[in-house]
Amino acid sequence: MKKASFALLNLLFLAAFIAPEKDKWVSLFNGKDFSGWTIRGEKVKNDYRIENGEIVGTSKPNSQNTFLCTDRNYDDFVLELEAKMDTAMNSGIQFRSQSLPSYKNGRVHGYQAEIDASTRAWSGGLYDEARRAWLVNLKDNPAGQKAYKKHDWNKYRIEAWGKSVKIFLNGVKTTDYTDTLATTGFIALQVHGTKVERPMEVRWRNIRLMELTKK
């Protein structure tokens, strides 16, 4: 009963401060070109292309981590998208991330919602790219470890509000974290560096975002 009451109070609190979701969604990708996006990465960059209205990231052997980044920064928001990935690959969705000349010569760093097709099964975990590494893994979240679907599309929902970060994978909560670092930054789609001698692909579609504002 106490848990139910607390959940209700939490919903009422959010309703009092956050504008309603209806009609607030905007698409971050127009399905035709990369207007509003910039590729960032190190010396050997992976490739991005558009196919059937989807963004397709392709790895190159001996490449470094590569990121297709929004030109805009976002503060508080809900981000939803779908991802599908080669089972031998690793990828992620950056958010509240930055590329600064003063930090490792512009290396992309910040929060990442993990896309992990390995037996470790940490998809939906929270990784701090090029900074503090794992913030939330799924070792103690068996339901979260089962949420990722190999060979199929997976729906991610990322909620960033103030110091709170929540990640849902196919409707299962995989991350619920409170932090004191960056509360603003760009969103990016990662193609992880690899030494695998064959190209591998990760696809993203239905990328939409709703900014959260106080009433």
Z-matrix of the N, CA and C atoms (Angstrom, degrees):
N
C 1 1.456
C 2 1.533 1 110.74
N 3 1.339 2 115.32 1 -41.57
C 4 1.451 3 120.14 2 179.61
C 5 1.524 4 110.68 3 -62.71
N 6 1.345 5 116.35 4 -41.06
C 7 1.459 6 120.05 5 179.85
C 8 1.524 7 110.75 6 -63.30
N 9 1.332 8 116.38 7 -42.02
C 10 1.461 9 120.81 8 179.53
C 11 1.523 10 111.02 9 -63.00
N 12 1.338 11 116.39 10 -41.88
C 13 1.462 12 120.78 11 179.69
C 14 1.521 13 110.96 12 -64.87
N 15 1.336 14 116.00 13 -41.16
C 16 1.463 15 120.11 14 179.17
C 17 1.521 16 110.61 15 -63.89
N 18 1.342 17 116.80 16 -42.85
C 19 1.464 18 120.65 17 179.67
C 20 1.514 19 110.92 18 -61.85
N 21 1.343 20 116.63 19 -40.24
C 22 1.463 21 120.77 20 179.27
C 23 1.520 22 110.91 21 -64.76
N 24 1.320 23 116.66 22 -43.37
C 25 1.470 24 120.67 23 178.95
C 26 1.527 25 110.75 24 -62.45
N 27 1.321 26 115.85 25 -38.77
C 28 1.460 27 120.32 26 179.66
C 29 1.523 28 110.73 27 -63.90
N 30 1.326 29 116.60 28 -43.07
C 31 1.463 30 120.40 29 178.58
C 32 1.520 31 111.30 30 -64.00
N 33 1.339 32 116.68 31 -41.03
C 34 1.458 33 120.52 32 179.08
C 35 1.526 34 111.16 33 -64.36
N 36 1.339 35 116.12 34 -38.30
C 37 1.467 36 120.66 35 179.07
C 38 1.525 37 110.37 36 -63.69
N 39 1.348 38 116.63 37 -46.36
C 40 1.456 39 120.12 38 179.82
C 41 1.526 40 110.86 39 -63.83
N 42 1.309 41 116.11 40 -40.18
C 43 1.463 42 120.01 41 -179.53
C 44 1.522 43 111.17 42 -62.36
N 45 1.323 44 116.35 43 -30.53
C 46 1.461 45 120.50 44 -178.08
C 47 1.522 46 112.61 45 -74.69
N 48 1.341 47 116.70 46 -23.76
C 49 1.455 48 119.34 47 -173.30
C 50 1.525 49 114.86 48 -115.33
N 51 1.339 50 118.06 49 -18.66
C 52 1.452 51 120.80 50 -175.50
C 53 1.511 52 110.13 51 -109.94
N 54 1.311 53 116.50 52 134.03
C 55 1.458 54 120.68 53 177.67
C 56 1.520 55 109.84 54 -63.87
N 57 1.336 56 118.53 55 147.01
C 58 1.458 57 121.27 56 -178.55
C 59 1.518 58 112.64 57 -61.70
N 60 1.362 59 116.46 58 152.85
C 61 1.450 60 121.82 59 -175.19
C 62 1.520 61 113.27 60 -74.15
N 63 1.323 62 118.79 61 -26.36
C 64 1.447 63 121.91 62 -171.79
C 65 1.530 64 111.71 63 -54.94
N 66 1.350 65 114.20 64 127.53
C 67 1.468 66 122.35 65 175.44
C 68 1.525 67 113.24 66 65.24
N 69 1.321 68 119.10 67 17.30
C 70 1.465 69 121.49 68 -179.46
C 71 1.526 70 112.41 69 -101.18
N 72 1.322 71 118.54 70 -6.96
C 73 1.462 72 121.46 71 -176.74
C 74 1.529 73 110.63 72 -72.74
N 75 1.342 74 115.80 73 140.10
C 76 1.465 75 121.69 74 172.74
C 77 1.524 76 107.97 75 -130.55
N 78 1.318 77 116.32 76 144.55
C 79 1.458 78 121.16 77 177.39
C 80 1.525 79 109.33 78 -82.32
N 81 1.328 80 116.98 79 134.25
C 82 1.469 81 120.76 80 179.23
C 83 1.526 82 112.36 81 -90.69
N 84 1.325 83 117.18 82 -10.27
C 85 1.466 84 121.46 83 -177.58
C 86 1.521 85 108.95 84 -133.91
N 87 1.338 86 116.37 85 128.08
C 88 1.463 87 120.01 86 -175.33
C 89 1.521 88 114.26 87 -84.32
N 90 1.345 89 117.01 88 -3.44
C 91 1.457 90 120.83 89 177.32
C 92 1.510 91 114.99 90 80.21
N 93 1.355 92 117.30 91 -2.20
C 94 1.461 93 120.45 92 -175.46
C 95 1.527 94 114.03 93 -120.22
N 96 1.341 95 115.89 94 -39.68
C 97 1.467 96 119.52 95 -179.66
C 98 1.524 97 108.82 96 -150.63
N 99 1.326 98 115.58 97 -179.93
C 100 1.465 99 120.49 98 -175.79
C 101 1.527 100 112.55 99 -98.45
N 102 1.319 101 116.72 100 32.90
C 103 1.462 102 120.27 101 174.71
C 104 1.528 103 109.38 102 -58.57
N 105 1.337 104 116.44 103 130.46
C 106 1.455 105 120.91 104 -179.33
C 107 1.515 106 114.30 105 87.01
N 108 1.345 107 116.39 106 4.48
C 109 1.472 108 120.88 107 -179.74
C 110 1.525 109 110.19 108 -128.47
N 111 1.339 110 116.53 109 151.12
C 112 1.460 111 122.94 110 178.31
C 113 1.520 112 109.60 111 -137.48
N 114 1.336 113 116.56 112 136.40
C 115 1.468 114 120.61 113 177.59
C 116 1.527 115 109.18 114 -84.70
N 117 1.330 116 115.45 115 129.30
C 118 1.467 117 121.59 116 177.16
C 119 1.528 118 108.92 117 -127.46
N 120 1.315 119 115.62 118 151.70
C 121 1.459 120 119.34 119 178.43
C 122 1.509 121 110.66 120 167.26
N 123 1.322 122 115.38 121 -171.11
C 124 1.458 123 120.35 122 -178.46
C 125 1.526 124 110.58 123 -92.26
N 126 1.297 125 118.60 124 -153.10
C 127 1.471 126 121.77 125 -168.98
C 128 1.527 127 113.22 126 -64.13
N 129 1.326 128 117.90 127 -51.72
C 130 1.462 129 121.00 128 -178.71
C 131 1.520 130 108.19 129 -98.33
N 132 1.327 131 116.25 130 103.82
C 133 1.468 132 120.86 131 -174.50
C 134 1.527 133 110.88 132 -95.55
N 135 1.313 134 114.92 133 146.49
C 136 1.447 135 120.98 134 173.36
C 137 1.533 136 109.85 135 -80.78
N 138 1.335 137 116.04 136 169.95
C 139 1.462 138 120.69 137 -173.14
C 140 1.525 139 112.08 138 -103.16
N 141 1.340 140 115.18 139 152.76
C 142 1.458 141 122.82 140 172.49
C 143 1.529 142 108.60 141 -130.11
N 144 1.316 143 115.90 142 141.97
C 145 1.461 144 120.86 143 174.87
C 146 1.529 145 108.85 144 -145.83
N 147 1.321 146 116.09 145 171.97
C 148 1.461 147 121.76 146 178.57
C 149 1.520 148 108.59 147 -114.95
N 150 1.318 149 115.83 148 132.32
C 151 1.457 150 120.79 149 -178.68
C 152 1.527 151 109.36 150 -146.81
N 153 1.329 152 117.29 151 123.04
C 154 1.469 153 122.50 152 179.53
C 155 1.534 154 112.32 153 54.21
N 156 1.331 155 116.21 154 36.98
C 157 1.453 156 120.29 155 179.76
C 158 1.508 157 114.40 156 75.98
N 159 1.333 158 117.18 157 9.92
C 160 1.466 159 122.35 158 179.39
C 161 1.522 160 110.23 159 -111.11
N 162 1.323 161 116.63 160 151.58
C 163 1.460 162 121.36 161 170.70
C 164 1.521 163 107.73 162 -89.94
N 165 1.330 164 116.18 163 126.92
C 166 1.466 165 121.44 164 -178.66
C 167 1.524 166 108.78 165 -117.17
N 168 1.327 167 116.73 166 120.38
C 169 1.448 168 121.72 167 175.66
C 170 1.517 169 109.35 168 -102.54
N 171 1.337 170 116.97 169 130.83
C 172 1.464 171 121.94 170 -177.80
C 173 1.520 172 110.01 171 -120.50
N 174 1.327 173 116.26 172 128.93
C 175 1.467 174 120.68 173 -179.24
C 176 1.521 175 111.17 174 -80.38
N 177 1.325 176 115.27 175 152.82
C 178 1.458 177 122.99 176 172.87
C 179 1.525 178 108.62 177 -116.97
N 180 1.333 179 118.68 178 142.62
C 181 1.468 180 120.11 179 175.23
C 182 1.532 181 110.75 180 -57.33
N 183 1.326 182 115.76 181 140.07
C 184 1.466 183 123.03 182 178.04
C 185 1.535 184 112.90 183 61.38
N 186 1.327 185 115.70 184 30.42
C 187 1.457 186 120.65 185 178.15
C 188 1.525 187 110.54 186 -90.58
N 189 1.328 188 114.93 187 167.84
C 190 1.462 189 121.42 188 172.77
C 191 1.538 190 108.69 189 -106.06
N 192 1.333 191 115.26 190 170.87
C 193 1.462 192 119.66 191 177.37
C 194 1.533 193 109.89 192 -57.87
N 195 1.325 194 115.17 193 134.49
C 196 1.453 195 121.82 194 -177.90
C 197 1.525 196 109.15 195 -129.26
N 198 1.345 197 116.81 196 145.57
C 199 1.455 198 120.63 197 -172.65
C 200 1.522 199 110.76 198 -135.54
N 201 1.320 200 116.84 199 130.98
C 202 1.447 201 122.33 200 170.14
C 203 1.522 202 106.27 201 -96.00
N 204 1.334 203 116.48 202 109.88
C 205 1.468 204 122.02 203 -167.00
C 206 1.525 205 111.94 204 -111.19
N 207 1.314 206 115.88 205 142.41
C 208 1.468 207 119.36 206 172.33
C 209 1.519 208 109.12 207 -68.12
N 210 1.322 209 116.10 208 144.89
C 211 1.461 210 120.12 209 177.35
C 212 1.525 211 111.29 210 -73.75
N 213 1.318 212 116.32 211 -21.89
C 214 1.464 213 122.13 212 179.84
C 215 1.509 214 111.74 213 -94.20
N 216 1.323 215 116.08 214 148.74
C 217 1.463 216 121.75 215 169.15
C 218 1.520 217 109.79 216 -93.43
N 219 1.331 218 115.29 217 152.59
C 220 1.463 219 121.28 218 178.58
C 221 1.521 220 109.19 219 -132.25
N 222 1.325 221 116.38 220 143.99
C 223 1.459 222 122.37 221 -177.46
C 224 1.526 223 110.92 222 -99.92
N 225 1.321 224 116.83 223 -85.21
C 226 1.460 225 122.27 224 179.69
C 227 1.524 226 108.93 225 -105.42
N 228 1.331 227 116.59 226 130.29
C 229 1.462 228 118.98 227 -172.09
C 230 1.528 229 111.00 228 -165.71
N 231 1.326 230 113.26 229 168.74
C 232 1.462 231 122.12 230 164.80
C 233 1.527 232 105.93 231 -118.80
N 234 1.318 233 116.64 232 127.37
C 235 1.461 234 122.77 233 179.02
C 236 1.521 235 108.86 234 -116.55
N 237 1.321 236 116.69 235 130.83
C 238 1.460 237 121.35 236 175.85
C 239 1.525 238 109.32 237 -127.46
N 240 1.316 239 116.21 238 140.80
C 241 1.459 240 121.80 239 174.69
C 242 1.513 241 109.40 240 -162.82
N 243 1.321 242 115.70 241 169.15
C 244 1.453 243 121.79 242 176.23
C 245 1.523 244 109.28 243 -118.43
N 246 1.326 245 116.77 244 143.66
C 247 1.464 246 122.00 245 -179.12
C 248 1.521 247 110.41 246 -135.04
N 249 1.332 248 114.69 247 146.04
C 250 1.471 249 121.70 248 177.59
C 251 1.518 250 107.11 249 -140.86
N 252 1.331 251 118.08 250 133.11
C 253 1.462 252 119.78 251 -167.23
C 254 1.523 253 112.46 252 -140.96
N 255 1.328 254 115.85 253 147.28
C 256 1.458 255 122.47 254 170.49
C 257 1.526 256 109.05 255 -55.20
N 258 1.326 257 117.59 256 138.18
C 259 1.469 258 120.83 257 -173.82
C 260 1.528 259 113.17 258 -70.47
N 261 1.335 260 118.01 259 -14.08
C 262 1.468 261 120.25 260 178.67
C 263 1.520 262 112.03 261 -97.09
N 264 1.328 263 116.36 262 9.36
C 265 1.458 264 121.42 263 -171.15
C 266 1.528 265 111.41 264 -110.43
N 267 1.326 266 115.69 265 168.48
C 268 1.454 267 123.34 266 173.06
C 269 1.519 268 108.03 267 -132.81
N 270 1.320 269 116.30 268 142.84
C 271 1.457 270 119.47 269 -178.69
C 272 1.524 271 109.34 270 -153.26
N 273 1.319 272 115.88 271 -174.53
C 274 1.450 273 119.17 272 179.37
C 275 1.509 274 111.84 273 -173.78
N 276 1.319 275 115.28 274 167.59
C 277 1.462 276 123.13 275 178.26
C 278 1.521 277 107.71 276 -116.78
N 279 1.325 278 116.84 277 109.38
C 280 1.459 279 120.91 278 178.54
C 281 1.529 280 110.11 279 -78.23
N 282 1.320 281 116.73 280 146.21
C 283 1.458 282 121.20 281 171.91
C 284 1.523 283 108.28 282 -153.02
N 285 1.336 284 114.92 283 155.60
C 286 1.464 285 120.40 284 -172.33
C 287 1.534 286 110.02 285 46.71
N 288 1.316 287 115.16 286 44.26
C 289 1.464 288 121.60 287 -176.96
C 290 1.519 289 110.98 288 -107.72
N 291 1.338 290 115.83 289 163.83
C 292 1.459 291 120.68 290 -174.64
C 293 1.516 292 110.80 291 -143.17
N 294 1.342 293 115.15 292 159.03
C 295 1.465 294 123.16 293 171.35
C 296 1.514 295 106.51 294 -136.29
N 297 1.328 296 115.40 295 106.73
C 298 1.466 297 121.12 296 -172.87
C 299 1.531 298 110.42 297 -122.74
N 300 1.326 299 118.38 298 134.91
C 301 1.474 300 120.42 299 177.50
C 302 1.528 301 111.96 300 -56.49
N 303 1.315 302 116.44 301 -30.24
C 304 1.464 303 120.68 302 -177.25
C 305 1.532 304 113.50 303 -79.77
N 306 1.339 305 117.03 304 -8.73
C 307 1.466 306 119.99 305 -179.13
C 308 1.527 307 109.53 306 -118.87
N 309 1.325 308 116.49 307 105.29
C 310 1.462 309 123.25 308 176.95
C 311 1.525 310 112.37 309 49.56
N 312 1.338 311 114.84 310 43.83
C 313 1.468 312 122.13 311 176.35
C 314 1.527 313 113.17 312 55.98
N 315 1.313 314 116.04 313 38.07
C 316 1.454 315 119.98 314 175.52
C 317 1.506 316 115.45 315 89.68
N 318 1.324 317 117.88 316 9.21
C 319 1.464 318 120.28 317 -178.86
C 320 1.535 319 110.15 318 -61.18
N 321 1.311 320 116.64 319 135.51
C 322 1.456 321 121.16 320 178.34
C 323 1.522 322 109.70 321 -65.04
N 324 1.329 323 116.21 322 131.40
C 325 1.458 324 120.71 323 -179.98
C 326 1.526 325 109.41 324 -145.95
N 327 1.308 326 115.72 325 153.70
C 328 1.457 327 120.59 326 178.73
C 329 1.515 328 112.38 327 138.34
N 330 1.323 329 115.67 328 -170.36
C 331 1.460 330 121.37 329 -175.32
C 332 1.529 331 111.98 330 -65.01
N 333 1.333 332 114.44 331 143.66
C 334 1.460 333 120.70 332 176.33
C 335 1.521 334 109.90 333 -139.60
N 336 1.336 335 115.97 334 127.56
C 337 1.460 336 121.30 335 169.84
C 338 1.526 337 106.73 336 -84.42
N 339 1.314 338 116.47 337 117.58
C 340 1.460 339 122.05 338 -171.30
C 341 1.529 340 112.33 339 -71.93
N 342 1.348 341 115.05 340 140.52
C 343 1.466 342 122.28 341 167.66
C 344 1.525 343 105.61 342 -118.28
N 345 1.326 344 116.82 343 110.23
C 346 1.467 345 122.30 344 -168.12
C 347 1.522 346 109.74 345 -135.54
N 348 1.340 347 116.73 346 106.78
C 349 1.465 348 121.10 347 -178.77
C 350 1.526 349 112.85 348 -91.63
N 351 1.336 350 117.38 349 3.69
C 352 1.463 351 120.54 350 -177.38
C 353 1.527 352 111.63 351 -75.71
N 354 1.324 353 116.37 352 174.15
C 355 1.469 354 120.76 353 178.35
C 356 1.523 355 112.00 354 -66.73
N 357 1.312 356 117.69 355 -19.19
C 358 1.470 357 121.51 356 175.94
C 359 1.529 358 110.75 357 -61.23
N 360 1.344 359 116.12 358 -38.47
C 361 1.466 360 122.73 359 173.21
C 362 1.527 361 113.05 360 60.26
N 363 1.335 362 116.27 361 56.74
C 364 1.460 363 120.46 362 177.80
C 365 1.525 364 112.02 363 -105.35
N 366 1.324 365 118.02 364 22.23
C 367 1.457 366 120.57 365 176.44
C 368 1.527 367 110.12 366 -57.65
N 369 1.333 368 115.52 367 135.05
C 370 1.454 369 120.08 368 -177.73
C 371 1.510 370 113.72 369 89.99
N 372 1.325 371 116.94 370 -3.77
C 373 1.454 372 120.81 371 173.45
C 374 1.516 373 110.65 372 -73.39
N 375 1.331 374 116.50 373 169.08
C 376 1.464 375 121.87 374 -178.43
C 377 1.522 376 109.93 375 -111.58
N 378 1.323 377 115.87 376 118.19
C 379 1.462 378 122.90 377 -179.85
C 380 1.525 379 108.48 378 -115.71
N 381 1.318 380 116.85 379 142.07
C 382 1.468 381 121.52 380 177.41
C 383 1.527 382 107.81 381 -103.67
N 384 1.317 383 115.90 382 94.02
C 385 1.461 384 123.82 383 -174.12
C 386 1.526 385 112.19 384 -59.70
N 387 1.351 386 115.45 385 127.94
C 388 1.470 387 122.71 386 174.76
C 389 1.521 388 113.21 387 58.01
N 390 1.361 389 115.64 388 27.25
C 391 1.466 390 117.64 389 -178.52
C 392 1.536 391 109.54 390 -143.00
N 393 1.328 392 119.30 391 -85.76
C 394 1.468 393 121.35 392 -174.41
C 395 1.522 394 114.12 393 -109.85
N 396 1.323 395 117.26 394 1.52
C 397 1.475 396 122.63 395 -179.39
C 398 1.530 397 110.98 396 67.19
N 399 1.330 398 118.37 397 -139.80
C 400 1.458 399 120.90 398 -171.55
C 401 1.535 400 112.63 399 -70.90
N 402 1.324 401 114.22 400 127.84
C 403 1.461 402 121.09 401 172.97
C 404 1.530 403 110.45 402 -103.78
N 405 1.334 404 116.09 403 -39.00
C 406 1.464 405 122.03 404 176.19
C 407 1.518 406 108.24 405 -138.33
N 408 1.353 407 116.17 406 113.12
C 409 1.462 408 118.87 407 170.25
C 410 1.532 409 107.84 408 -103.49
N 411 1.318 410 116.41 409 179.82
C 412 1.465 411 119.33 410 -174.23
C 413 1.528 412 112.90 411 -110.78
N 414 1.333 413 116.69 412 24.66
C 415 1.467 414 119.74 413 -179.53
C 416 1.516 415 112.33 414 -57.22
N 417 1.313 416 117.07 415 -37.82
C 418 1.470 417 121.25 416 -176.56
C 419 1.529 418 112.02 417 -107.98
N 420 1.327 419 115.83 418 24.97
C 421 1.462 420 120.39 419 -179.98
C 422 1.532 421 109.30 420 -130.24
N 423 1.328 422 118.43 421 75.76
C 424 1.474 423 121.40 422 -177.24
C 425 1.521 424 113.05 423 -60.61
N 426 1.331 425 117.58 424 -34.96
C 427 1.467 426 119.87 425 178.34
C 428 1.527 427 110.37 426 -65.34
N 429 1.336 428 115.50 427 -40.86
C 430 1.455 429 119.92 428 178.02
C 431 1.520 430 111.94 429 -65.62
N 432 1.328 431 117.25 430 -37.64
C 433 1.461 432 121.02 431 179.89
C 434 1.527 433 112.29 432 -64.50
N 435 1.311 434 117.11 433 -25.07
C 436 1.464 435 121.30 434 -179.53
C 437 1.530 436 112.69 435 -91.27
N 438 1.322 437 117.08 436 -4.12
C 439 1.475 438 119.91 437 -171.91
C 440 1.526 439 113.29 438 -75.12
N 441 1.326 440 117.69 439 -30.73
C 442 1.468 441 120.88 440 -175.86
C 443 1.523 442 110.80 441 -73.89
N 444 1.346 443 115.85 442 137.16
C 445 1.465 444 121.67 443 -179.57
C 446 1.529 445 109.85 444 -111.08
N 447 1.317 446 116.06 445 110.59
C 448 1.461 447 119.90 446 176.42
C 449 1.528 448 109.56 447 -68.55
N 450 1.307 449 116.17 448 148.87
C 451 1.467 450 123.31 449 177.53
C 452 1.527 451 112.55 450 66.01
N 453 1.324 452 118.57 451 15.54
C 454 1.462 453 120.46 452 -177.09
C 455 1.529 454 109.46 453 -144.83
N 456 1.333 455 115.89 454 170.88
C 457 1.459 456 121.05 455 176.07
C 458 1.518 457 110.37 456 -76.36
N 459 1.326 458 115.30 457 143.11
C 460 1.464 459 122.49 458 178.95
C 461 1.520 460 109.36 459 -125.44
N 462 1.320 461 116.23 460 130.83
C 463 1.460 462 120.13 461 -178.80
C 464 1.525 463 110.82 462 -94.72
N 465 1.329 464 115.12 463 124.12
C 466 1.463 465 122.32 464 176.15
C 467 1.523 466 109.40 465 -105.89
N 468 1.314 467 115.41 466 140.72
C 469 1.466 468 122.41 467 171.33
C 470 1.523 469 107.28 468 -131.01
N 471 1.322 470 115.93 469 121.59
C 472 1.463 471 122.09 470 -179.38
C 473 1.523 472 108.06 471 -116.04
N 474 1.316 473 116.73 472 124.47
C 475 1.458 474 122.49 473 178.54
C 476 1.530 475 108.41 474 -114.11
N 477 1.311 476 116.00 475 116.46
C 478 1.469 477 121.61 476 179.01
C 479 1.517 478 107.99 477 -120.09
N 480 1.327 479 115.81 478 114.13
C 481 1.467 480 121.04 479 -176.57
C 482 1.513 481 108.06 480 -140.40
N 483 1.338 482 116.75 481 109.30
C 484 1.455 483 119.76 482 -176.89
C 485 1.522 484 110.75 483 60.61
N 486 1.320 485 116.10 484 -125.01
C 487 1.466 486 121.08 485 -179.80
C 488 1.527 487 112.68 486 -88.65
N 489 1.313 488 116.79 487 -2.96
C 490 1.466 489 121.57 488 -175.13
C 491 1.528 490 111.50 489 -93.95
N 492 1.332 491 115.51 490 135.38
C 493 1.463 492 122.68 491 174.85
C 494 1.518 493 108.31 492 -129.60
N 495 1.336 494 115.73 493 124.24
C 496 1.466 495 121.29 494 176.22
C 497 1.518 496 109.10 495 -126.28
N 498 1.329 497 115.85 496 139.95
C 499 1.460 498 121.47 497 177.58
C 500 1.525 499 108.56 498 -127.32
N 501 1.330 500 115.30 499 133.22
C 502 1.457 501 121.81 500 176.28
C 503 1.528 502 108.36 501 -121.14
N 504 1.326 503 116.67 502 134.86
C 505 1.458 504 122.80 503 178.43
C 506 1.516 505 108.63 504 -120.17
N 507 1.327 506 116.06 505 115.13
C 508 1.463 507 121.28 506 -177.11
C 509 1.526 508 111.83 507 50.98
N 510 1.337 509 114.86 508 39.56
C 511 1.451 510 121.28 509 177.03
C 512 1.512 511 115.56 510 85.58
N 513 1.326 512 118.43 511 -3.60
C 514 1.462 513 122.54 512 -179.66
C 515 1.525 514 109.42 513 -101.26
N 516 1.329 515 117.56 514 128.71
C 517 1.462 516 120.20 515 178.11
C 518 1.525 517 109.19 516 -72.19
N 519 1.343 518 115.36 517 121.15
C 520 1.458 519 120.75 518 -179.42
C 521 1.523 520 112.80 519 -110.60
N 522 1.323 521 116.85 520 -20.97
C 523 1.470 522 121.53 521 179.74
C 524 1.512 523 110.24 522 -140.89
N 525 1.325 524 115.50 523 134.72
C 526 1.468 525 122.44 524 171.84
C 527 1.526 526 105.39 525 -143.04
N 528 1.327 527 116.10 526 99.87
C 529 1.464 528 120.89 527 -167.35
C 530 1.526 529 110.68 528 -134.63
N 531 1.323 530 115.20 529 143.56
C 532 1.458 531 121.79 530 175.53
C 533 1.523 532 108.54 531 -117.94
N 534 1.340 533 116.05 532 129.46
C 535 1.459 534 120.30 533 -175.29
C 536 1.523 535 109.43 534 -137.03
N 537 1.324 536 115.63 535 168.64
C 538 1.467 537 120.39 536 -178.33
C 539 1.522 538 112.21 537 -118.89
N 540 1.341 539 116.64 538 2.46
C 541 1.463 540 119.03 539 -179.03
C 542 1.529 541 111.14 540 -89.15
N 543 1.320 542 116.70 541 -147.66
C 544 1.461 543 122.98 542 -168.20
C 545 1.521 544 114.55 543 -48.16
N 546 1.317 545 115.63 544 130.43
C 547 1.463 546 121.14 545 174.66
C 548 1.517 547 110.81 546 -116.29
N 549 1.320 548 116.96 547 13.79
C 550 1.451 549 121.11 548 175.35
C 551 1.520 550 109.08 549 -149.81
N 552 1.313 551 116.75 550 158.13
C 553 1.455 552 121.42 551 179.01
C 554 1.517 553 111.16 552 154.62
N 555 1.333 554 115.21 553 178.55
C 556 1.456 555 118.68 554 -177.77
C 557 1.531 556 111.35 555 -87.92
N 558 1.311 557 114.14 556 169.88
C 559 1.461 558 123.06 557 174.83
C 560 1.520 559 106.70 558 -106.80
N 561 1.328 560 117.59 559 142.88
C 562 1.464 561 119.71 560 -177.33
C 563 1.525 562 110.61 561 -148.60
N 564 1.328 563 114.48 562 152.17
C 565 1.461 564 122.65 563 178.21
C 566 1.527 565 107.50 564 -108.55
N 567 1.321 566 115.97 565 120.85
C 568 1.464 567 120.38 566 -172.87
C 569 1.523 568 112.77 567 -96.70
N 570 1.336 569 115.19 568 136.46
C 571 1.463 570 121.55 569 162.78
C 572 1.516 571 105.54 570 -111.59
N 573 1.318 572 115.95 571 113.48
C 574 1.467 573 121.05 572 -173.13
C 575 1.524 574 110.97 573 -70.11
N 576 1.327 575 115.84 574 145.78
C 577 1.449 576 120.59 575 173.20
C 578 1.521 577 110.78 576 -61.15
N 579 1.350 578 116.81 577 151.60
C 580 1.464 579 120.05 578 -176.46
C 581 1.517 580 111.43 579 -153.85
N 582 1.329 581 115.32 580 157.81
C 583 1.462 582 122.17 581 172.01
C 584 1.528 583 110.93 582 -112.22
N 585 1.326 584 116.05 583 3.07
C 586 1.465 585 120.35 584 177.32
C 587 1.527 586 109.05 585 -63.28
N 588 1.329 587 116.56 586 134.49
C 589 1.458 588 120.90 587 -172.05
C 590 1.528 589 114.11 588 -85.53
N 591 1.300 590 118.65 589 19.67
C 592 1.462 591 121.01 590 174.97
C 593 1.526 592 108.59 591 -134.65
N 594 1.312 593 117.31 592 148.50
C 595 1.465 594 119.38 593 176.47
C 596 1.528 595 110.53 594 -64.73
N 597 1.317 596 116.44 595 143.04
C 598 1.466 597 122.04 596 176.14
C 599 1.523 598 107.99 597 -131.41
N 600 1.332 599 115.93 598 150.99
C 601 1.453 600 119.92 599 -173.95
C 602 1.522 601 113.02 600 -122.44
N 603 1.321 602 113.72 601 145.58
C 604 1.464 603 121.87 602 168.75
C 605 1.531 604 106.54 603 -129.15
N 606 1.331 605 116.22 604 137.78
C 607 1.455 606 121.64 605 -176.26
C 608 1.530 607 110.31 606 -120.81
N 609 1.347 608 114.34 607 146.64
C 610 1.465 609 120.58 608 176.29
C 611 1.526 610 108.44 609 -131.51
N 612 1.327 611 116.47 610 145.54
C 613 1.459 612 120.51 611 177.21
C 614 1.533 613 109.69 612 -151.90
N 615 1.334 614 115.36 613 168.86
C 616 1.471 615 122.14 614 176.80
C 617 1.527 616 111.49 615 51.40
N 618 1.326 617 115.97 616 50.84
C 619 1.459 618 122.26 617 -177.71
C 620 1.530 619 109.07 618 -86.69
N 621 1.305 620 117.12 619 111.65
C 622 1.461 621 119.74 620 -179.11
C 623 1.525 622 110.04 621 -136.80
N 624 1.329 623 114.82 622 154.76
C 625 1.465 624 120.03 623 -175.86
C 626 1.528 625 109.36 624 -140.50
N 627 1.315 626 114.79 625 143.38
C 628 1.448 627 122.01 626 174.49
C 629 1.524 628 108.06 627 -124.93
N 630 1.331 629 116.88 628 115.99
C 631 1.459 630 119.61 629 177.12
C 632 1.520 631 109.90 630 -75.94
N 633 1.312 632 115.97 631 139.93
C 634 1.454 633 122.13 632 179.94
C 635 1.515 634 109.43 633 -100.13
N 636 1.297 635 116.00 634 128.69
C 637 1.461 636 120.80 635 -179.52
C 638 1.519 637 109.58 636 -132.80
N 639 1.312 638 116.18 637 150.86
C 640 1.454 639 120.50 638 175.56
C 641 1.522 640 109.76 639 -70.77
N 642 1.313 641 115.65 640 143.60
C 643 1.462 642 120.54 641 179.46
C 644 1.527 643 110.63 642 -65.93
